[in-house]
């Protein structure tokens, strides 16, 4: 079995599986096989699909240990192959735009200045109206 990229799958990106079947008796023929590719996590099947021309594609959802299983029947002889796969890398996520604090809070700042101006004007008006006359 070979996994692309470089036999080191990355969570969040497609992993391409290629299987080479060697039969010392020369009786196995992939075109006669009803083969199935399955990806499992902790015993739970995440994906199961027919193995097409000895290859399959699967996207591991997150870093973890998975099992890849190929099952089939050829000339009425069932077989099952299981491989443990460690996925330790995560695909990078799209980088968010750098934060612009002033741009984000501009409306808040304007509102605060307007409110402070109104409160200041009310205080000055109150002092003028309550000023004792001479």
Chimera marker file (.cmm) of the C-alpha trace (Angstrom):
<marker_set name="trace">
<marker id="1" x="0.000" y="0.000" z="0.000" r="1" g="1" b="0" radius="0.5"/>
<marker id="2" x="1.191" y="3.500" z="-0.825" r="1" g="1" b="0" radius="0.5"/>
<marker id="3" x="-0.444" y="6.732" z="0.346" r="1" g="1" b="0" radius="0.5"/>
<marker id="4" x="0.094" y="9.978" z="-1.448" r="1" g="1" b="0" radius="0.5"/>
<marker id="5" x="1.306" y="12.458" z="-0.195" r="1" g="1" b="0" radius="0.5"/>
<marker id="6" x="4.561" y="10.699" z="0.743" r="1" g="1" b="0" radius="0.5"/>
<marker id="7" x="2.957" y="7.943" z="2.859" r="1" g="1" b="0" radius="0.5"/>
<marker id="8" x="2.112" y="10.651" z="5.397" r="1" g="1" b="0" radius="0.5"/>
<marker id="9" x="-1.548" y="11.699" z="5.044" r="1" g="1" b="0" radius="0.5"/>
<marker id="10" x="-2.650" y="15.167" z="6.147" r="1" g="1" b="0" radius="0.5"/>
<marker id="11" x="-5.976" y="15.669" z="7.934" r="1" g="1" b="0" radius="0.5"/>
<marker id="12" x="-8.292" y="17.876" z="5.893" r="1" g="1" b="0" radius="0.5"/>
<marker id="13" x="-6.649" y="17.011" z="2.554" r="1" g="1" b="0" radius="0.5"/>
<marker id="14" x="-7.333" y="14.106" z="0.186" r="1" g="1" b="0" radius="0.5"/>
<marker id="15" x="-5.171" y="11.039" z="0.783" r="1" g="1" b="0" radius="0.5"/>
<marker id="16" x="-4.717" y="8.890" z="-2.315" r="1" g="1" b="0" radius="0.5"/>
<marker id="17" x="-4.328" y="5.169" z="-1.641" r="1" g="1" b="0" radius="0.5"/>
<marker id="18" x="-2.687" y="2.774" z="-4.085" r="1" g="1" b="0" radius="0.5"/>
<marker id="19" x="-2.683" y="-0.970" z="-3.496" r="1" g="1" b="0" radius="0.5"/>
<marker id="20" x="-0.467" y="-3.535" z="-5.153" r="1" g="1" b="0" radius="0.5"/>
<marker id="21" x="-1.707" y="-7.094" z="-4.840" r="1" g="1" b="0" radius="0.5"/>
<marker id="22" x="0.927" y="-9.810" z="-5.148" r="1" g="1" b="0" radius="0.5"/>
<marker id="23" x="-0.280" y="-13.359" z="-5.371" r="1" g="1" b="0" radius="0.5"/>
<marker id="24" x="2.411" y="-16.017" z="-5.442" r="1" g="1" b="0" radius="0.5"/>
<marker id="25" x="-0.086" y="-18.530" z="-6.845" r="1" g="1" b="0" radius="0.5"/>
<marker id="26" x="-1.002" y="-16.149" z="-9.696" r="1" g="1" b="0" radius="0.5"/>
<marker id="27" x="-4.709" y="-16.847" z="-9.102" r="1" g="1" b="0" radius="0.5"/>
<marker id="28" x="-5.771" y="-13.402" z="-7.900" r="1" g="1" b="0" radius="0.5"/>
<marker id="29" x="-7.138" y="-11.069" z="-10.539" r="1" g="1" b="0" radius="0.5"/>
<marker id="30" x="-8.192" y="-7.582" z="-9.419" r="1" g="1" b="0" radius="0.5"/>
<marker id="31" x="-10.682" y="-7.234" z="-12.259" r="1" g="1" b="0" radius="0.5"/>
<marker id="32" x="-12.525" y="-10.314" z="-10.932" r="1" g="1" b="0" radius="0.5"/>
<marker id="33" x="-12.540" y="-9.036" z="-7.362" r="1" g="1" b="0" radius="0.5"/>
<marker id="34" x="-15.463" y="-7.348" z="-5.646" r="1" g="1" b="0" radius="0.5"/>
<marker id="35" x="-13.086" y="-5.291" z="-3.469" r="1" g="1" b="0" radius="0.5"/>
<marker id="36" x="-14.115" y="-2.640" z="-0.975" r="1" g="1" b="0" radius="0.5"/>
<marker id="37" x="-12.015" y="0.119" z="0.585" r="1" g="1" b="0" radius="0.5"/>
<marker id="38" x="-13.050" y="1.254" z="4.068" r="1" g="1" b="0" radius="0.5"/>
<marker id="39" x="-11.691" y="3.877" z="6.439" r="1" g="1" b="0" radius="0.5"/>
<marker id="40" x="-12.402" y="3.354" z="10.134" r="1" g="1" b="0" radius="0.5"/>
<marker id="41" x="-11.802" y="5.368" z="13.286" r="1" g="1" b="0" radius="0.5"/>
<marker id="42" x="-12.016" y="3.583" z="16.657" r="1" g="1" b="0" radius="0.5"/>
<marker id="43" x="-13.907" y="0.731" z="14.988" r="1" g="1" b="0" radius="0.5"/>
<marker id="44" x="-16.506" y="3.027" z="13.399" r="1" g="1" b="0" radius="0.5"/>
<marker id="45" x="-16.705" y="3.021" z="9.600" r="1" g="1" b="0" radius="0.5"/>
<marker id="46" x="-16.238" y="6.541" z="8.215" r="1" g="1" b="0" radius="0.5"/>
<marker id="47" x="-16.261" y="5.584" z="4.550" r="1" g="1" b="0" radius="0.5"/>
<marker id="48" x="-16.746" y="2.448" z="2.496" r="1" g="1" b="0" radius="0.5"/>
<marker id="49" x="-16.567" y="2.366" z="-1.272" r="1" g="1" b="0" radius="0.5"/>
<marker id="50" x="-15.625" y="0.004" z="-4.080" r="1" g="1" b="0" radius="0.5"/>
<marker id="51" x="-11.910" y="-0.211" z="-4.762" r="1" g="1" b="0" radius="0.5"/>
<marker id="52" x="-11.501" y="1.040" z="-8.314" r="1" g="1" b="0" radius="0.5"/>
<marker id="53" x="-8.401" y="0.024" z="-10.288" r="1" g="1" b="0" radius="0.5"/>
<marker id="54" x="-6.471" y="-0.667" z="-7.052" r="1" g="1" b="0" radius="0.5"/>
<marker id="55" x="-6.887" y="2.890" z="-5.741" r="1" g="1" b="0" radius="0.5"/>
<marker id="56" x="-9.102" y="4.960" z="-3.443" r="1" g="1" b="0" radius="0.5"/>
<marker id="57" x="-9.325" y="8.495" z="-2.052" r="1" g="1" b="0" radius="0.5"/>
<marker id="58" x="-10.267" y="9.521" z="1.477" r="1" g="1" b="0" radius="0.5"/>
<marker id="59" x="-10.042" y="12.753" z="3.513" r="1" g="1" b="0" radius="0.5"/>
<marker id="60" x="-9.141" y="12.105" z="7.144" r="1" g="1" b="0" radius="0.5"/>
<marker id="61" x="-11.173" y="14.546" z="9.260" r="1" g="1" b="0" radius="0.5"/>
<marker id="62" x="-8.551" y="15.227" z="11.955" r="1" g="1" b="0" radius="0.5"/>
<marker id="63" x="-5.235" y="13.939" z="13.263" r="1" g="1" b="0" radius="0.5"/>
<marker id="64" x="-5.730" y="10.512" z="14.895" r="1" g="1" b="0" radius="0.5"/>
<marker id="65" x="-5.072" y="6.826" z="14.334" r="1" g="1" b="0" radius="0.5"/>
<marker id="66" x="-7.282" y="5.234" z="11.689" r="1" g="1" b="0" radius="0.5"/>
<marker id="67" x="-7.647" y="1.829" z="10.122" r="1" g="1" b="0" radius="0.5"/>
<marker id="68" x="-7.795" y="1.264" z="6.393" r="1" g="1" b="0" radius="0.5"/>
<marker id="69" x="-9.399" y="-1.983" z="5.376" r="1" g="1" b="0" radius="0.5"/>
<marker id="70" x="-9.588" y="-3.686" z="1.998" r="1" g="1" b="0" radius="0.5"/>
<marker id="71" x="-11.987" y="-6.596" z="1.776" r="1" g="1" b="0" radius="0.5"/>
<marker id="72" x="-13.006" y="-8.653" z="-1.169" r="1" g="1" b="0" radius="0.5"/>
<marker id="73" x="-13.923" y="-11.949" z="-2.719" r="1" g="1" b="0" radius="0.5"/>
<marker id="74" x="-11.999" y="-13.398" z="-5.620" r="1" g="1" b="0" radius="0.5"/>
<marker id="75" x="-12.951" y="-16.766" z="-7.068" r="1" g="1" b="0" radius="0.5"/>
<marker id="76" x="-15.101" y="-17.282" z="-3.945" r="1" g="1" b="0" radius="0.5"/>
<marker id="77" x="-12.095" y="-16.791" z="-1.650" r="1" g="1" b="0" radius="0.5"/>
<marker id="78" x="-12.778" y="-13.949" z="0.788" r="1" g="1" b="0" radius="0.5"/>
<marker id="79" x="-9.921" y="-11.869" z="2.103" r="1" g="1" b="0" radius="0.5"/>
<marker id="80" x="-9.425" y="-8.887" z="4.412" r="1" g="1" b="0" radius="0.5"/>
<marker id="81" x="-6.390" y="-6.631" z="4.772" r="1" g="1" b="0" radius="0.5"/>
<marker id="82" x="-6.198" y="-4.046" z="7.562" r="1" g="1" b="0" radius="0.5"/>
<marker id="83" x="-3.625" y="-1.296" z="8.011" r="1" g="1" b="0" radius="0.5"/>
<marker id="84" x="-3.219" y="1.156" z="10.880" r="1" g="1" b="0" radius="0.5"/>
<marker id="85" x="-2.642" y="4.696" z="9.655" r="1" g="1" b="0" radius="0.5"/>
<marker id="86" x="-1.357" y="7.504" z="11.873" r="1" g="1" b="0" radius="0.5"/>
<marker id="87" x="-2.473" y="10.930" z="10.715" r="1" g="1" b="0" radius="0.5"/>
<marker id="88" x="-0.395" y="13.427" z="12.646" r="1" g="1" b="0" radius="0.5"/>
<marker id="89" x="-0.514" y="16.536" z="10.489" r="1" g="1" b="0" radius="0.5"/>
<marker id="90" x="-3.390" y="18.978" z="9.970" r="1" g="1" b="0" radius="0.5"/>
<marker id="91" x="-3.890" y="20.986" z="6.794" r="1" g="1" b="0" radius="0.5"/>
<marker id="92" x="-3.361" y="24.690" z="7.389" r="1" g="1" b="0" radius="0.5"/>
<marker id="93" x="-6.546" y="26.700" z="7.634" r="1" g="1" b="0" radius="0.5"/>
<marker id="94" x="-7.097" y="29.828" z="5.594" r="1" g="1" b="0" radius="0.5"/>
<marker id="95" x="-5.418" y="32.744" z="7.280" r="1" g="1" b="0" radius="0.5"/>
<marker id="96" x="-7.772" y="35.421" z="8.434" r="1" g="1" b="0" radius="0.5"/>
<marker id="97" x="-7.101" y="39.022" z="7.545" r="1" g="1" b="0" radius="0.5"/>
<marker id="98" x="-4.976" y="40.830" z="10.093" r="1" g="1" b="0" radius="0.5"/>
<marker id="99" x="-7.056" y="42.501" z="12.750" r="1" g="1" b="0" radius="0.5"/>
<marker id="100" x="-7.465" y="46.261" z="12.388" r="1" g="1" b="0" radius="0.5"/>
<marker id="101" x="-8.561" y="47.365" z="15.853" r="1" g="1" b="0" radius="0.5"/>
<marker id="102" x="-9.200" y="50.986" z="14.857" r="1" g="1" b="0" radius="0.5"/>
<marker id="103" x="-11.228" y="50.029" z="11.785" r="1" g="1" b="0" radius="0.5"/>
<marker id="104" x="-13.332" y="47.567" z="13.752" r="1" g="1" b="0" radius="0.5"/>
<marker id="105" x="-14.010" y="49.966" z="16.638" r="1" g="1" b="0" radius="0.5"/>
<marker id="106" x="-14.265" y="53.249" z="14.704" r="1" g="1" b="0" radius="0.5"/>
<marker id="107" x="-18.058" y="53.490" z="15.146" r="1" g="1" b="0" radius="0.5"/>
<marker id="108" x="-17.696" y="52.773" z="18.864" r="1" g="1" b="0" radius="0.5"/>
<marker id="109" x="-15.107" y="55.518" z="19.256" r="1" g="1" b="0" radius="0.5"/>
<marker id="110" x="-17.263" y="58.079" z="17.425" r="1" g="1" b="0" radius="0.5"/>
<marker id="111" x="-20.277" y="57.113" z="19.554" r="1" g="1" b="0" radius="0.5"/>
<marker id="112" x="-18.222" y="57.470" z="22.746" r="1" g="1" b="0" radius="0.5"/>
<marker id="113" x="-16.980" y="60.958" z="21.722" r="1" g="1" b="0" radius="0.5"/>
<marker id="114" x="-20.508" y="62.111" z="20.797" r="1" g="1" b="0" radius="0.5"/>
<marker id="115" x="-21.877" y="60.792" z="24.102" r="1" g="1" b="0" radius="0.5"/>
<marker id="116" x="-19.057" y="62.442" z="26.069" r="1" g="1" b="0" radius="0.5"/>
<marker id="117" x="-19.736" y="65.722" z="24.245" r="1" g="1" b="0" radius="0.5"/>
<marker id="118" x="-23.468" y="65.560" z="25.069" r="1" g="1" b="0" radius="0.5"/>
<marker id="119" x="-22.817" y="64.772" z="28.732" r="1" g="1" b="0" radius="0.5"/>
<marker id="120" x="-20.283" y="67.618" z="28.887" r="1" g="1" b="0" radius="0.5"/>
<marker id="121" x="-22.719" y="70.054" z="27.271" r="1" g="1" b="0" radius="0.5"/>
<marker id="122" x="-25.467" y="69.032" z="29.725" r="1" g="1" b="0" radius="0.5"/>
<marker id="123" x="-23.154" y="69.599" z="32.706" r="1" g="1" b="0" radius="0.5"/>
<marker id="124" x="-22.096" y="73.037" z="31.431" r="1" g="1" b="0" radius="0.5"/>
<marker id="125" x="-25.718" y="74.006" z="30.688" r="1" g="1" b="0" radius="0.5"/>
<marker id="126" x="-26.794" y="72.865" z="34.171" r="1" g="1" b="0" radius="0.5"/>
<marker id="127" x="-24.056" y="74.959" z="35.801" r="1" g="1" b="0" radius="0.5"/>
<marker id="128" x="-25.033" y="78.015" z="33.795" r="1" g="1" b="0" radius="0.5"/>
<marker id="129" x="-28.758" y="77.657" z="34.628" r="1" g="1" b="0" radius="0.5"/>
<marker id="130" x="-28.161" y="77.065" z="38.339" r="1" g="1" b="0" radius="0.5"/>
<marker id="131" x="-25.598" y="79.852" z="38.723" r="1" g="1" b="0" radius="0.5"/>
<marker id="132" x="-26.862" y="82.319" z="41.307" r="1" g="1" b="0" radius="0.5"/>
<marker id="133" x="-27.558" y="85.749" z="39.892" r="1" g="1" b="0" radius="0.5"/>
<marker id="134" x="-25.857" y="88.714" z="41.434" r="1" g="1" b="0" radius="0.5"/>
<link id1="1" id2="2" r="1" g="1" b="0" radius="0.2"/>
<link id1="2" id2="3" r="1" g="1" b="0" radius="0.2"/>
<link id1="3" id2="4" r="1" g="1" b="0" radius="0.2"/>
<link id1="4" id2="5" r="1" g="1" b="0" radius="0.2"/>
<link id1="5" id2="6" r="1" g="1" b="0" radius="0.2"/>
<link id1="6" id2="7" r="1" g="1" b="0" radius="0.2"/>
<link id1="7" id2="8" r="1" g="1" b="0" radius="0.2"/>
<link id1="8" id2="9" r="1" g="1" b="0" radius="0.2"/>
<link id1="9" id2="10" r="1" g="1" b="0" radius="0.2"/>
<link id1="10" id2="11" r="1" g="1" b="0" radius="0.2"/>
<link id1="11" id2="12" r="1" g="1" b="0" radius="0.2"/>
<link id1="12" id2="13" r="1" g="1" b="0" radius="0.2"/>
<link id1="13" id2="14" r="1" g="1" b="0" radius="0.2"/>
<link id1="14" id2="15" r="1" g="1" b="0" radius="0.2"/>
<link id1="15" id2="16" r="1" g="1" b="0" radius="0.2"/>
<link id1="16" id2="17" r="1" g="1" b="0" radius="0.2"/>
<link id1="17" id2="18" r="1" g="1" b="0" radius="0.2"/>
<link id1="18" id2="19" r="1" g="1" b="0" radius="0.2"/>
<link id1="19" id2="20" r="1" g="1" b="0" radius="0.2"/>
<link id1="20" id2="21" r="1" g="1" b="0" radius="0.2"/>
<link id1="21" id2="22" r="1" g="1" b="0" radius="0.2"/>
<link id1="22" id2="23" r="1" g="1" b="0" radius="0.2"/>
<link id1="23" id2="24" r="1" g="1" b="0" radius="0.2"/>
<link id1="24" id2="25" r="1" g="1" b="0" radius="0.2"/>
<link id1="25" id2="26" r="1" g="1" b="0" radius="0.2"/>
<link id1="26" id2="27" r="1" g="1" b="0" radius="0.2"/>
<link id1="27" id2="28" r="1" g="1" b="0" radius="0.2"/>
<link id1="28" id2="29" r="1" g="1" b="0" radius="0.2"/>
<link id1="29" id2="30" r="1" g="1" b="0" radius="0.2"/>
<link id1="30" id2="31" r="1" g="1" b="0" radius="0.2"/>
<link id1="31" id2="32" r="1" g="1" b="0" radius="0.2"/>
<link id1="32" id2="33" r="1" g="1" b="0" radius="0.2"/>
<link id1="33" id2="34" r="1" g="1" b="0" radius="0.2"/>
<link id1="34" id2="35" r="1" g="1" b="0" radius="0.2"/>
<link id1="35" id2="36" r="1" g="1" b="0" radius="0.2"/>
<link id1="36" id2="37" r="1" g="1" b="0" radius="0.2"/>
<link id1="37" id2="38" r="1" g="1" b="0" radius="0.2"/>
<link id1="38" id2="39" r="1" g="1" b="0" radius="0.2"/>
<link id1="39" id2="40" r="1" g="1" b="0" radius="0.2"/>
<link id1="40" id2="41" r="1" g="1" b="0" radius="0.2"/>
<link id1="41" id2="42" r="1" g="1" b="0" radius="0.2"/>
<link id1="42" id2="43" r="1" g="1" b="0" radius="0.2"/>
<link id1="43" id2="44" r="1" g="1" b="0" radius="0.2"/>
<link id1="44" id2="45" r="1" g="1" b="0" radius="0.2"/>
<link id1="45" id2="46" r="1" g="1" b="0" radius="0.2"/>
<link id1="46" id2="47" r="1" g="1" b="0" radius="0.2"/>
<link id1="47" id2="48" r="1" g="1" b="0" radius="0.2"/>
<link id1="48" id2="49" r="1" g="1" b="0" radius="0.2"/>
<link id1="49" id2="50" r="1" g="1" b="0" radius="0.2"/>
<link id1="50" id2="51" r="1" g="1" b="0" radius="0.2"/>
<link id1="51" id2="52" r="1" g="1" b="0" radius="0.2"/>
<link id1="52" id2="53" r="1" g="1" b="0" radius="0.2"/>
<link id1="53" id2="54" r="1" g="1" b="0" radius="0.2"/>
<link id1="54" id2="55" r="1" g="1" b="0" radius="0.2"/>
<link id1="55" id2="56" r="1" g="1" b="0" radius="0.2"/>
<link id1="56" id2="57" r="1" g="1" b="0" radius="0.2"/>
<link id1="57" id2="58" r="1" g="1" b="0" radius="0.2"/>
<link id1="58" id2="59" r="1" g="1" b="0" radius="0.2"/>
<link id1="59" id2="60" r="1" g="1" b="0" radius="0.2"/>
<link id1="60" id2="61" r="1" g="1" b="0" radius="0.2"/>
<link id1="61" id2="62" r="1" g="1" b="0" radius="0.2"/>
<link id1="62" id2="63" r="1" g="1" b="0" radius="0.2"/>
<link id1="63" id2="64" r="1" g="1" b="0" radius="0.2"/>
<link id1="64" id2="65" r="1" g="1" b="0" radius="0.2"/>
<link id1="65" id2="66" r="1" g="1" b="0" radius="0.2"/>
<link id1="66" id2="67" r="1" g="1" b="0" radius="0.2"/>
<link id1="67" id2="68" r="1" g="1" b="0" radius="0.2"/>
<link id1="68" id2="69" r="1" g="1" b="0" radius="0.2"/>
<link id1="69" id2="70" r="1" g="1" b="0" radius="0.2"/>
<link id1="70" id2="71" r="1" g="1" b="0" radius="0.2"/>
<link id1="71" id2="72" r="1" g="1" b="0" radius="0.2"/>
<link id1="72" id2="73" r="1" g="1" b="0" radius="0.2"/>
<link id1="73" id2="74" r="1" g="1" b="0" radius="0.2"/>
<link id1="74" id2="75" r="1" g="1" b="0" radius="0.2"/>
<link id1="75" id2="76" r="1" g="1" b="0" radius="0.2"/>
<link id1="76" id2="77" r="1" g="1" b="0" radius="0.2"/>
<link id1="77" id2="78" r="1" g="1" b="0" radius="0.2"/>
<link id1="78" id2="79" r="1" g="1" b="0" radius="0.2"/>
<link id1="79" id2="80" r="1" g="1" b="0" radius="0.2"/>
<link id1="80" id2="81" r="1" g="1" b="0" radius="0.2"/>
<link id1="81" id2="82" r="1" g="1" b="0" radius="0.2"/>
<link id1="82" id2="83" r="1" g="1" b="0" radius="0.2"/>
<link id1="83" id2="84" r="1" g="1" b="0" radius="0.2"/>
<link id1="84" id2="85" r="1" g="1" b="0" radius="0.2"/>
<link id1="85" id2="86" r="1" g="1" b="0" radius="0.2"/>
<link id1="86" id2="87" r="1" g="1" b="0" radius="0.2"/>
<link id1="87" id2="88" r="1" g="1" b="0" radius="0.2"/>
<link id1="88" id2="89" r="1" g="1" b="0" radius="0.2"/>
<link id1="89" id2="90" r="1" g="1" b="0" radius="0.2"/>
<link id1="90" id2="91" r="1" g="1" b="0" radius="0.2"/>
<link id1="91" id2="92" r="1" g="1" b="0" radius="0.2"/>
<link id1="92" id2="93" r="1" g="1" b="0" radius="0.2"/>
<link id1="93" id2="94" r="1" g="1" b="0" radius="0.2"/>
<link id1="94" id2="95" r="1" g="1" b="0" radius="0.2"/>
<link id1="95" id2="96" r="1" g="1" b="0" radius="0.2"/>
<link id1="96" id2="97" r="1" g="1" b="0" radius="0.2"/>
<link id1="97" id2="98" r="1" g="1" b="0" radius="0.2"/>
<link id1="98" id2="99" r="1" g="1" b="0" radius="0.2"/>
<link id1="99" id2="100" r="1" g="1" b="0" radius="0.2"/>
<link id1="100" id2="101" r="1" g="1" b="0" radius="0.2"/>
<link id1="101" id2="102" r="1" g="1" b="0" radius="0.2"/>
<link id1="102" id2="103" r="1" g="1" b="0" radius="0.2"/>
<link id1="103" id2="104" r="1" g="1" b="0" radius="0.2"/>
<link id1="104" id2="105" r="1" g="1" b="0" radius="0.2"/>
<link id1="105" id2="106" r="1" g="1" b="0" radius="0.2"/>
<link id1="106" id2="107" r="1" g="1" b="0" radius="0.2"/>
<link id1="107" id2="108" r="1" g="1" b="0" radius="0.2"/>
<link id1="108" id2="109" r="1" g="1" b="0" radius="0.2"/>
<link id1="109" id2="110" r="1" g="1" b="0" radius="0.2"/>
<link id1="110" id2="111" r="1" g="1" b="0" radius="0.2"/>
<link id1="111" id2="112" r="1" g="1" b="0" radius="0.2"/>
<link id1="112" id2="113" r="1" g="1" b="0" radius="0.2"/>
<link id1="113" id2="114" r="1" g="1" b="0" radius="0.2"/>
<link id1="114" id2="115" r="1" g="1" b="0" radius="0.2"/>
<link id1="115" id2="116" r="1" g="1" b="0" radius="0.2"/>
<link id1="116" id2="117" r="1" g="1" b="0" radius="0.2"/>
<link id1="117" id2="118" r="1" g="1" b="0" radius="0.2"/>
<link id1="118" id2="119" r="1" g="1" b="0" radius="0.2"/>
<link id1="119" id2="120" r="1" g="1" b="0" radius="0.2"/>
<link id1="120" id2="121" r="1" g="1" b="0" radius="0.2"/>
<link id1="121" id2="122" r="1" g="1" b="0" radius="0.2"/>
<link id1="122" id2="123" r="1" g="1" b="0" radius="0.2"/>
<link id1="123" id2="124" r="1" g="1" b="0" radius="0.2"/>
<link id1="124" id2="125" r="1" g="1" b="0" radius="0.2"/>
<link id1="125" id2="126" r="1" g="1" b="0" radius="0.2"/>
<link id1="126" id2="127" r="1" g="1" b="0" radius="0.2"/>
<link id1="127" id2="128" r="1" g="1" b="0" radius="0.2"/>
<link id1="128" id2="129" r="1" g="1" b="0" radius="0.2"/>
<link id1="129" id2="130" r="1" g="1" b="0" radius="0.2"/>
<link id1="130" id2="131" r="1" g="1" b="0" radius="0.2"/>
<link id1="131" id2="132" r="1" g="1" b="0" radius="0.2"/>
<link id1="132" id2="133" r="1" g="1" b="0" radius="0.2"/>
<link id1="133" id2="134" r="1" g="1" b="0" radius="0.2"/>
</marker_set>
